[in-house]
Amino acid sequence: MGAAKPLLPPQKPQHGHPVHDHRHILNGILWVLRTGAPWRDLPGEYGSWQTVA
């Protein structure tokens, strides 16, 4: 994941919506692509499937 870090936007505090770590979101997307599983089967460790999808 270290190679992708320069490509991700910087984390900024936001008002309203909670901030999600871009790395966790990217890992969740990669998990779905690797496994071919539907978004709803995304493990909780990657966050809510509605957030990652």
Jmol script that loads the backbone (N, CA, C; Angstrom):
load data "model"
ATOM      1  N   MET A   1       0.823  -1.188   0.000  1.00  0.00           N
ATOM      2  CA  MET A   1       0.000   0.000   0.000  1.00  0.00           C
ATOM      3  C   MET A   1       0.863   1.245   0.000  1.00  0.00           C
ATOM      4  N   GLY A   2       2.111   1.120   0.358  1.00  0.00           N
ATOM      5  CA  GLY A   2       2.988   2.269   0.385  1.00  0.00           C
ATOM      6  C   GLY A   2       3.148   2.921  -0.982  1.00  0.00           C
ATOM      7  N   ALA A   3       3.070   2.127  -2.055  1.00  0.00           N
ATOM      8  CA  ALA A   3       3.222   2.672  -3.401  1.00  0.00           C
ATOM      9  C   ALA A   3       2.044   3.550  -3.792  1.00  0.00           C
ATOM     10  N   ALA A   4       0.868   3.291  -3.247  1.00  0.00           N
ATOM     11  CA  ALA A   4      -0.331   4.056  -3.607  1.00  0.00           C
ATOM     12  C   ALA A   4      -0.479   5.323  -2.774  1.00  0.00           C
ATOM     13  N   LYS A   5       0.217   5.416  -1.668  1.00  0.00           N
ATOM     14  CA  LYS A   5       0.038   6.555  -0.764  1.00  0.00           C
ATOM     15  C   LYS A   5       0.226   7.913  -1.449  1.00  0.00           C
ATOM     16  N   PRO A   6       1.243   8.096  -2.304  1.00  0.00           N
ATOM     17  CA  PRO A   6       1.388   9.402  -2.963  1.00  0.00           C
ATOM     18  C   PRO A   6       0.233   9.725  -3.917  1.00  0.00           C
ATOM     19  N   LEU A   7      -0.502   8.722  -4.347  1.00  0.00           N
ATOM     20  CA  LEU A   7      -1.601   8.934  -5.288  1.00  0.00           C
ATOM     21  C   LEU A   7      -2.903   9.321  -4.601  1.00  0.00           C
ATOM     22  N   LEU A   8      -3.000   9.080  -3.294  1.00  0.00           N
ATOM     23  CA  LEU A   8      -4.227   9.373  -2.563  1.00  0.00           C
ATOM     24  C   LEU A   8      -4.253  10.836  -2.140  1.00  0.00           C
ATOM     25  N   PRO A   9      -5.440  11.447  -2.147  1.00  0.00           N
ATOM     26  CA  PRO A   9      -5.517  12.840  -1.697  1.00  0.00           C
ATOM     27  C   PRO A   9      -5.226  12.932  -0.203  1.00  0.00           C
ATOM     28  N   PRO A  10      -4.724  14.072   0.252  1.00  0.00           N
ATOM     29  CA  PRO A  10      -4.446  14.217   1.686  1.00  0.00           C
ATOM     30  C   PRO A  10      -5.740  14.174   2.497  1.00  0.00           C
ATOM     31  N   GLN A  11      -5.641  13.598   3.691  1.00  0.00           N
ATOM     32  CA  GLN A  11      -6.791  13.556   4.598  1.00  0.00           C
ATOM     33  C   GLN A  11      -7.020  14.954   5.143  1.00  0.00           C
ATOM     34  N   LYS A  12      -8.235  15.448   5.037  1.00  0.00           N
ATOM     35  CA  LYS A  12      -8.575  16.766   5.564  1.00  0.00           C
ATOM     36  C   LYS A  12      -9.754  16.613   6.511  1.00  0.00           C
ATOM     37  N   PRO A  13      -9.731  17.324   7.616  1.00  0.00           N
ATOM     38  CA  PRO A  13     -10.915  17.289   8.479  1.00  0.00           C
ATOM     39  C   PRO A  13     -12.092  17.928   7.743  1.00  0.00           C
ATOM     40  N   GLN A  14     -13.246  17.288   7.840  1.00  0.00           N
ATOM     41  CA  GLN A  14     -14.436  17.798   7.166  1.00  0.00           C
ATOM     42  C   GLN A  14     -15.533  18.018   8.186  1.00  0.00           C
ATOM     43  N   HIS A  15     -16.444  18.878   7.836  1.00  0.00           N
ATOM     44  CA  HIS A  15     -17.596  19.130   8.688  1.00  0.00           C
ATOM     45  C   HIS A  15     -18.782  18.373   8.107  1.00  0.00           C
ATOM     46  N   GLY A  16     -19.579  17.793   8.954  1.00  0.00           N
ATOM     47  CA  GLY A  16     -20.767  17.072   8.488  1.00  0.00           C
ATOM     48  C   GLY A  16     -20.529  15.578   8.456  1.00  0.00           C
ATOM     49  N   HIS A  17     -19.964  15.091   7.367  1.00  0.00           N
ATOM     50  CA  HIS A  17     -19.742  13.655   7.216  1.00  0.00           C
ATOM     51  C   HIS A  17     -18.479  13.236   7.964  1.00  0.00           C
ATOM     52  N   PRO A  18     -18.485  12.049   8.578  1.00  0.00           N
ATOM     53  CA  PRO A  18     -17.265  11.581   9.234  1.00  0.00           C
ATOM     54  C   PRO A  18     -16.177  11.302   8.191  1.00  0.00           C
ATOM     55  N   VAL A  19     -14.931  11.505   8.584  1.00  0.00           N
ATOM     56  CA  VAL A  19     -13.803  11.277   7.686  1.00  0.00           C
ATOM     57  C   VAL A  19     -13.469   9.790   7.693  1.00  0.00           C
ATOM     58  N   HIS A  20     -13.245   9.231   6.502  1.00  0.00           N
ATOM     59  CA  HIS A  20     -12.858   7.828   6.365  1.00  0.00           C
ATOM     60  C   HIS A  20     -11.450   7.777   5.791  1.00  0.00           C
ATOM     61  N   ASP A  21     -10.659   6.874   6.318  1.00  0.00           N
ATOM     62  CA  ASP A  21      -9.280   6.731   5.864  1.00  0.00           C
ATOM     63  C   ASP A  21      -9.281   6.236   4.417  1.00  0.00           C
ATOM     64  N   HIS A  22      -8.641   6.989   3.533  1.00  0.00           N
ATOM     65  CA  HIS A  22      -8.607   6.618   2.123  1.00  0.00           C
ATOM     66  C   HIS A  22      -7.983   5.243   1.915  1.00  0.00           C
ATOM     67  N   ARG A  23      -7.017   4.896   2.752  1.00  0.00           N
ATOM     68  CA  ARG A  23      -6.356   3.601   2.619  1.00  0.00           C
ATOM     69  C   ARG A  23      -7.332   2.459   2.874  1.00  0.00           C
ATOM     70  N   HIS A  24      -8.198   2.600   3.890  1.00  0.00           N
ATOM     71  CA  HIS A  24      -9.187   1.560   4.177  1.00  0.00           C
ATOM     72  C   HIS A  24     -10.186   1.439   3.032  1.00  0.00           C
ATOM     73  N   ILE A  25     -10.588   2.565   2.470  1.00  0.00           N
ATOM     74  CA  ILE A  25     -11.534   2.536   1.356  1.00  0.00           C
ATOM     75  C   ILE A  25     -10.900   1.853   0.150  1.00  0.00           C
ATOM     76  N   LEU A  26      -9.657   2.199  -0.171  1.00  0.00           N
ATOM     77  CA  LEU A  26      -8.972   1.565  -1.296  1.00  0.00           C
ATOM     78  C   LEU A  26      -8.811   0.071  -1.057  1.00  0.00           C
ATOM     79  N   ASN A  27      -8.453  -0.327   0.159  1.00  0.00           N
ATOM     80  CA  ASN A  27      -8.330  -1.753   0.467  1.00  0.00           C
ATOM     81  C   ASN A  27      -9.664  -2.469   0.301  1.00  0.00           C
ATOM     82  N   GLY A  28     -10.763  -1.823   0.674  1.00  0.00           N
ATOM     83  CA  GLY A  28     -12.083  -2.418   0.488  1.00  0.00           C
ATOM     84  C   GLY A  28     -12.421  -2.600  -0.979  1.00  0.00           C
ATOM     85  N   ILE A  29     -12.115  -1.603  -1.788  1.00  0.00           N
ATOM     86  CA  ILE A  29     -12.351  -1.713  -3.232  1.00  0.00           C
ATOM     87  C   ILE A  29     -11.524  -2.854  -3.813  1.00  0.00           C
ATOM     88  N   LEU A  30     -10.267  -2.939  -3.418  1.00  0.00           N
ATOM     89  CA  LEU A  30      -9.406  -4.014  -3.912  1.00  0.00           C
ATOM     90  C   LEU A  30      -9.907  -5.380  -3.462  1.00  0.00           C
ATOM     91  N   TRP A  31     -10.455  -5.479  -2.249  1.00  0.00           N
ATOM     92  CA  TRP A  31     -10.999  -6.747  -1.761  1.00  0.00           C
ATOM     93  C   TRP A  31     -12.147  -7.209  -2.654  1.00  0.00           C
ATOM     94  N   VAL A  32     -13.053  -6.296  -2.986  1.00  0.00           N
ATOM     95  CA  VAL A  32     -14.191  -6.648  -3.844  1.00  0.00           C
ATOM     96  C   VAL A  32     -13.690  -7.076  -5.223  1.00  0.00           C
ATOM     97  N   LEU A  33     -12.728  -6.360  -5.769  1.00  0.00           N
ATOM     98  CA  LEU A  33     -12.198  -6.716  -7.086  1.00  0.00           C
ATOM     99  C   LEU A  33     -11.487  -8.065  -7.066  1.00  0.00           C
ATOM    100  N   ARG A  34     -10.730  -8.327  -5.991  1.00  0.00           N
ATOM    101  CA  ARG A  34      -9.988  -9.586  -5.875  1.00  0.00           C
ATOM    102  C   ARG A  34     -10.905 -10.784  -5.701  1.00  0.00           C
ATOM    103  N   THR A  35     -11.933 -10.634  -4.872  1.00  0.00           N
ATOM    104  CA  THR A  35     -12.784 -11.774  -4.533  1.00  0.00           C
ATOM    105  C   THR A  35     -13.958 -11.948  -5.479  1.00  0.00           C
ATOM    106  N   GLY A  36     -14.372 -10.870  -6.146  1.00  0.00           N
ATOM    107  CA  GLY A  36     -15.556 -10.944  -7.000  1.00  0.00           C
ATOM    108  C   GLY A  36     -16.847 -10.968  -6.197  1.00  0.00           C
ATOM    109  N   ALA A  37     -16.754 -10.715  -4.901  1.00  0.00           N
ATOM    110  CA  ALA A  37     -17.932 -10.734  -4.027  1.00  0.00           C
ATOM    111  C   ALA A  37     -18.757  -9.465  -4.234  1.00  0.00           C
ATOM    112  N   PRO A  38     -20.052  -9.529  -3.931  1.00  0.00           N
ATOM    113  CA  PRO A  38     -20.866  -8.308  -4.005  1.00  0.00           C
ATOM    114  C   PRO A  38     -20.466  -7.328  -2.894  1.00  0.00           C
ATOM    115  N   TRP A  39     -20.749  -6.044  -3.134  1.00  0.00           N
ATOM    116  CA  TRP A  39     -20.395  -5.002  -2.174  1.00  0.00           C
ATOM    117  C   TRP A  39     -20.963  -5.286  -0.795  1.00  0.00           C
ATOM    118  N   ARG A  40     -22.165  -5.815  -0.732  1.00  0.00           N
ATOM    119  CA  ARG A  40     -22.810  -6.061   0.571  1.00  0.00           C
ATOM    120  C   ARG A  40     -22.061  -7.090   1.414  1.00  0.00           C
ATOM    121  N   ASP A  41     -21.194  -7.898   0.794  1.00  0.00           N
ATOM    122  CA  ASP A  41     -20.412  -8.896   1.527  1.00  0.00           C
ATOM    123  C   ASP A  41     -19.070  -8.354   2.014  1.00  0.00           C
ATOM    124  N   LEU A  42     -18.825  -7.075   1.812  1.00  0.00           N
ATOM    125  CA  LEU A  42     -17.563  -6.469   2.233  1.00  0.00           C
ATOM    126  C   LEU A  42     -17.398  -6.613   3.747  1.00  0.00           C
ATOM    127  N   PRO A  43     -16.268  -7.167   4.219  1.00  0.00           N
ATOM    128  CA  PRO A  43     -16.057  -7.292   5.663  1.00  0.00           C
ATOM    129  C   PRO A  43     -16.053  -5.920   6.346  1.00  0.00           C
ATOM    130  N   GLY A  44     -16.538  -5.885   7.561  1.00  0.00           N
ATOM    131  CA  GLY A  44     -16.638  -4.646   8.318  1.00  0.00           C
ATOM    132  C   GLY A  44     -15.316  -3.947   8.557  1.00  0.00           C
ATOM    133  N   GLU A  45     -14.210  -4.678   8.480  1.00  0.00           N
ATOM    134  CA  GLU A  45     -12.899  -4.059   8.719  1.00  0.00           C
ATOM    135  C   GLU A  45     -12.565  -2.981   7.682  1.00  0.00           C
ATOM    136  N   TYR A  46     -13.247  -3.004   6.538  1.00  0.00           N
ATOM    137  CA  TYR A  46     -13.020  -2.003   5.491  1.00  0.00           C
ATOM    138  C   TYR A  46     -13.996  -0.846   5.582  1.00  0.00           C
ATOM    139  N   GLY A  47     -14.927  -0.914   6.478  1.00  0.00           N
ATOM    140  CA  GLY A  47     -15.942   0.126   6.615  1.00  0.00           C
ATOM    141  C   GLY A  47     -17.260  -0.335   6.026  1.00  0.00           C
ATOM    142  N   SER A  48     -18.223   0.534   6.069  1.00  0.00           N
ATOM    143  CA  SER A  48     -19.551   0.233   5.546  1.00  0.00           C
ATOM    144  C   SER A  48     -19.483   0.063   4.036  1.00  0.00           C
ATOM    145  N   TRP A  49     -20.191  -0.923   3.499  1.00  0.00           N
ATOM    146  CA  TRP A  49     -20.155  -1.129   2.048  1.00  0.00           C
ATOM    147  C   TRP A  49     -20.722   0.075   1.311  1.00  0.00           C
ATOM    148  N   GLN A  50     -21.654   0.810   1.941  1.00  0.00           N
ATOM    149  CA  GLN A  50     -22.218   1.994   1.289  1.00  0.00           C
ATOM    150  C   GLN A  50     -21.169   3.110   1.167  1.00  0.00           C
ATOM    151  N   THR A  51     -20.241   3.154   2.105  1.00  0.00           N
ATOM    152  CA  THR A  51     -19.192   4.168   2.067  1.00  0.00           C
ATOM    153  C   THR A  51     -18.130   3.811   1.036  1.00  0.00           C
ATOM    154  N   VAL A  52     -17.751   2.556   0.989  1.00  0.00           N
ATOM    155  CA  VAL A  52     -16.669   2.117   0.110  1.00  0.00           C
ATOM    156  C   VAL A  52     -17.129   2.032  -1.338  1.00  0.00           C
ATOM    157  N   ALA A  53     -18.374   1.625  -1.560  1.00  0.00           N
ATOM    158  CA  ALA A  53     -18.865   1.402  -2.935  1.00  0.00           C
ATOM    159  C   ALA A  53     -18.953   2.657  -3.700  1.00  0.00           C
TER     160      ALA A  53
END
end "model"
wireframe off; spacefill off
backbone 0.3
color backbone group
